[in-house]
């Protein structure tokens, strides 16, 4: 079973990479924001708790998030593995996830951290041919993941 944690700042390509990993390895995708919204929409007991907490402007506790993740794991035990997007974010969440995975007889395979260059890549907005003397019109842009994102992979023993 392949179990991966995916980290990275906004715009680093987590969505692109997670879609690739999910399709290539048939992983169940776990994004805390997504599963919290699903629970609220389903009006489950946990979903109603989460809705109340959020409506008061508070953060959902690690324990409630863990319950929802545990539910997602238990519902998908036939999966080839899990892809955790942005979870865990704290040491306590990492401890909870470790305990949860041990309970299900699983462990993390690795952590994938996407890092983006500090300055934006520059790309031409017009092209020129060898015979052309046209100037390149340069503008900053976010480069594709393959040129601007470095992946750091940590394998767990």
C-alpha positions as CSV (number, residue, x, y, z in Angstrom):
1,X,0.0,0.0,0.0
2,X,1.4,3.4,-1.0
3,X,0.6,6.2,1.5
4,X,2.0,9.7,0.7
5,X,1.8,13.1,2.4
6,X,1.9,16.0,-0.1
7,X,3.0,19.4,1.0
8,X,3.6,22.7,-0.7
9,X,2.7,26.4,-0.8
10,X,-0.3,27.7,-2.8
11,X,0.5,27.6,-6.5
12,X,3.3,25.0,-6.1
13,X,1.4,22.4,-8.2
14,X,-0.1,20.3,-5.5
15,X,-3.4,19.9,-7.4
16,X,-1.6,18.9,-10.6
17,X,0.7,16.5,-8.9
18,X,-2.0,15.0,-6.7
19,X,-4.2,14.3,-9.8
20,X,-1.2,12.6,-11.5
21,X,-0.4,10.5,-8.4
22,X,-4.0,9.6,-7.8
23,X,-4.5,8.4,-11.4
24,X,-1.1,6.7,-11.7
25,X,-1.3,4.8,-8.4
26,X,-5.0,4.6,-7.9
27,X,-4.8,6.4,-4.5
28,X,-7.6,7.7,-2.4
29,X,-7.3,11.5,-2.1
30,X,-7.6,13.0,1.4
31,X,-7.8,16.8,1.6
32,X,-9.0,18.0,5.0
33,X,-10.8,21.0,3.5
34,X,-12.6,18.8,1.0
35,X,-13.6,16.1,3.5
36,X,-14.8,18.8,6.0
37,X,-17.0,20.3,3.3
38,X,-18.3,16.8,2.4
39,X,-19.2,16.1,6.0
40,X,-21.0,19.4,6.3
41,X,-22.9,18.8,3.0
42,X,-23.9,15.3,4.2
43,X,-25.1,16.8,7.5
44,X,-23.5,14.0,9.4
45,X,-23.1,14.3,13.1
46,X,-19.4,15.3,12.7
47,X,-20.4,17.6,9.8
48,X,-22.9,19.4,12.0
49,X,-20.3,19.8,14.7
50,X,-17.8,21.2,12.1
51,X,-20.5,23.6,10.7
52,X,-21.2,25.0,14.2
53,X,-17.5,25.4,15.0
54,X,-16.8,27.2,11.7
55,X,-19.9,29.4,12.0
56,X,-18.5,30.7,15.3
57,X,-15.3,31.6,13.6
58,X,-13.3,28.9,15.3
59,X,-10.8,26.3,14.0
60,X,-11.8,22.7,13.9
61,X,-9.9,20.7,16.5
62,X,-7.3,18.1,15.6
63,X,-9.4,15.5,17.2
64,X,-12.5,16.2,15.0
65,X,-10.3,16.3,11.9
66,X,-8.8,13.0,12.9
67,X,-12.2,11.4,13.4
68,X,-13.2,12.5,9.9
69,X,-9.9,11.2,8.4
70,X,-10.3,8.0,10.3
71,X,-13.8,7.6,8.8
72,X,-12.4,8.2,5.3
73,X,-9.6,5.6,5.8
74,X,-12.1,3.0,7.1
75,X,-14.4,3.5,4.2
76,X,-11.6,3.0,1.7
77,X,-9.6,0.1,3.0
78,X,-9.7,-1.6,-0.4
79,X,-7.8,1.4,-1.8
80,X,-4.2,0.9,-3.3
81,X,-3.2,3.7,-0.9
82,X,-3.9,7.2,0.3
83,X,-2.7,10.6,-0.7
84,X,-2.9,13.2,2.1
85,X,-2.9,16.7,0.8
86,X,-1.6,19.1,3.4
87,X,-2.2,16.9,6.3
88,X,-0.7,16.6,8.9
89,X,0.3,20.3,9.5
90,X,1.4,20.0,13.1
91,X,3.4,17.6,15.2
92,X,0.2,16.7,17.1
93,X,-1.6,15.9,13.8
94,X,1.4,13.8,12.7
95,X,1.2,11.8,15.9
96,X,-2.5,11.3,15.5
97,X,-2.1,10.2,11.9
98,X,0.7,7.8,12.9
99,X,-1.5,6.2,15.5
100,X,-4.4,6.0,13.1
101,X,-2.4,4.4,10.4
102,X,-0.9,1.9,12.9
103,X,-4.5,1.0,14.0
104,X,-5.3,0.1,10.4
105,X,-2.0,-1.8,9.9
106,X,-0.6,0.9,7.6
107,X,2.3,3.3,7.6
108,X,3.4,6.3,5.5
109,X,5.5,5.4,2.5
110,X,6.9,8.9,2.1
111,X,6.4,12.7,2.2
112,X,6.5,14.8,-1.0
113,X,7.3,18.4,-0.4
114,X,6.9,20.7,-3.4
115,X,9.0,23.9,-3.4
116,X,8.7,26.8,-5.8
117,X,11.5,29.1,-6.8
118,X,11.5,32.4,-4.9
119,X,11.3,34.5,-8.0
120,X,8.9,33.9,-10.9
121,X,10.1,32.3,-14.1
122,X,10.1,34.5,-17.2
123,X,8.6,33.4,-20.5
124,X,8.2,35.0,-23.9
125,X,4.7,36.1,-24.9
126,X,5.7,36.2,-28.6
127,X,8.0,33.9,-30.6
128,X,10.6,34.6,-33.2
129,X,12.1,32.6,-36.0
130,X,15.8,32.4,-36.8
131,X,15.2,35.0,-39.6
132,X,13.2,37.3,-37.4
133,X,14.6,40.3,-35.7
134,X,11.6,40.8,-33.5
135,X,12.3,41.5,-29.8
136,X,11.0,39.1,-27.2
137,X,8.2,40.5,-25.2
138,X,9.0,39.2,-21.7
139,X,6.6,38.9,-18.8
140,X,6.8,37.1,-15.5
141,X,4.7,34.0,-15.2
142,X,4.4,30.9,-13.1
143,X,6.4,28.2,-14.9
144,X,5.2,24.7,-15.2
145,X,5.8,22.4,-12.3
146,X,8.6,20.6,-14.2
147,X,10.8,23.7,-14.4
148,X,9.9,25.6,-11.3
149,X,9.0,23.1,-8.6
150,X,11.5,20.9,-6.8
151,X,10.3,17.8,-5.1
152,X,11.8,16.5,-1.9
153,X,10.9,13.0,-1.2
154,X,11.5,11.5,2.2
155,X,11.0,7.7,2.5
156,X,10.0,6.3,5.8
157,X,11.8,3.2,7.1
